[in-house]
Amino acid sequence: MSNQDKNPLELEERIIAALRTVYDPEIPVNVYDLGLIYDVDVDHETGVVHITMTLTSPNCPVSDFLCEDLEMKVKAVKGITEVHIEITFEPQWDQSMLSDEAKLELGMM
């Protein structure tokens, strides 16, 4: 990896930027601002990313699509070699997890 790829803060910012390009097709807000991403753990030596996330509902009909899109876009970040996604429902997602940007987009502010 280049020195730029080893800068932990910059790499994480690029990962977050990639996460913000993944949208739930049922809600016009990206998964990061929806509050669906609980944790992003990056191994800066190997380029492996572990993402812990949730869905708006355990019966989400687009869960496979979201995970595939998320994996593809994060893996496209320079310096990332692998992406592992873990789905959890603890804690269960609710509207309080929305970012201010998401609330504004959804007319909740």
C-alpha positions as CSV (number, residue, x, y, z in Angstrom):
1,M,0.0,0.0,0.0
2,S,1.1,3.5,-0.6
3,N,1.6,6.0,2.2
4,Q,-1.8,7.5,1.3
5,D,-3.5,4.1,1.8
6,K,-1.8,3.7,5.2
7,N,-3.3,6.9,6.6
8,P,-6.0,5.5,8.9
9,L,-8.1,8.6,9.0
10,E,-8.1,9.1,5.2
11,L,-8.8,5.5,4.5
12,E,-11.8,5.5,6.9
13,E,-13.1,8.7,5.3
14,R,-12.9,7.1,1.9
15,I,-14.8,4.0,3.2
16,I,-17.5,6.2,4.7
17,A,-17.8,8.1,1.4
18,A,-18.3,4.8,-0.3
19,L,-20.9,3.7,2.3
20,R,-22.8,7.0,1.5
21,T,-23.2,5.9,-2.1
22,V,-25.3,2.8,-1.1
23,Y,-29.0,3.6,-0.9
24,D,-31.9,1.6,0.4
25,P,-34.1,1.4,-2.6
26,E,-37.2,1.8,-0.5
27,I,-35.9,4.9,1.3
28,P,-34.2,7.8,-0.5
29,V,-31.3,7.9,2.0
30,N,-27.9,6.2,2.1
31,V,-27.3,3.3,4.5
32,Y,-24.7,5.3,6.5
33,D,-27.0,8.3,7.2
34,L,-29.9,5.9,7.8
35,G,-27.9,4.6,10.8
36,L,-27.7,1.1,9.5
37,I,-23.9,0.9,9.8
38,Y,-23.0,0.1,13.4
39,D,-19.2,-0.5,13.0
40,V,-16.5,-0.3,10.5
41,D,-13.3,-2.0,11.5
42,V,-10.3,-1.7,9.1
43,D,-7.1,-3.7,9.3
44,H,-4.8,-1.1,7.8
45,E,-2.0,-3.6,7.2
46,T,-4.1,-6.1,5.2
47,G,-6.8,-3.9,3.8
48,V,-9.5,-6.1,5.2
49,V,-12.7,-4.3,6.3
50,H,-15.3,-5.8,8.7
51,I,-18.7,-4.0,8.7
52,T,-21.3,-4.6,11.3
53,M,-24.7,-3.4,10.1
54,T,-28.4,-3.8,10.5
55,L,-31.5,-3.5,8.4
56,T,-34.6,-1.4,8.9
57,S,-36.5,-4.7,9.3
58,P,-35.5,-8.4,9.8
59,N,-37.7,-9.2,6.8
60,C,-36.1,-6.6,4.5
61,P,-36.7,-7.8,1.0
62,V,-33.6,-6.0,-0.4
63,S,-31.0,-7.3,2.2
64,D,-29.0,-9.3,-0.4
65,F,-28.9,-6.3,-2.8
66,L,-27.8,-3.9,-0.1
67,C,-25.0,-6.2,1.1
68,E,-23.8,-6.9,-2.5
69,D,-23.8,-3.2,-3.3
70,L,-22.1,-2.3,0.0
71,E,-19.4,-4.9,-0.5
72,M,-18.7,-3.9,-4.1
73,K,-18.5,-0.2,-3.4
74,V,-16.3,-0.6,-0.3
75,K,-14.0,-3.1,-2.0
76,A,-13.5,-0.5,-4.8
77,V,-11.9,1.9,-2.3
78,K,-8.1,2.0,-3.0
79,G,-6.3,0.0,-0.4
80,I,-9.2,-2.4,0.5
81,T,-8.6,-6.0,-0.3
82,E,-11.6,-7.8,1.3
83,V,-14.9,-6.8,2.8
84,H,-16.8,-8.9,5.4
85,I,-20.3,-7.9,6.3
86,E,-22.1,-9.0,9.5
87,I,-25.8,-8.4,9.9
88,T,-27.1,-7.9,13.4
89,F,-30.4,-6.9,15.0
90,E,-28.9,-5.9,18.3
91,P,-29.7,-3.1,18.9
92,Q,-32.8,-3.1,16.7
93,W,-32.8,-0.2,14.3
94,D,-35.2,2.7,14.9
95,Q,-35.7,6.2,13.6
96,S,-33.6,7.7,16.3
97,M,-30.5,6.3,14.5
98,L,-31.1,8.6,11.5
99,S,-28.5,11.3,11.0
100,D,-29.6,14.9,10.9
101,E,-29.0,14.8,7.1
102,A,-31.4,11.8,6.8
103,K,-34.0,13.5,9.0
104,L,-33.9,16.6,6.8
105,E,-34.1,14.5,3.6
106,L,-37.1,12.7,4.9
107,G,-38.8,15.8,6.1
108,M,-38.5,15.0,9.8
109,M,-36.8,18.3,10.7
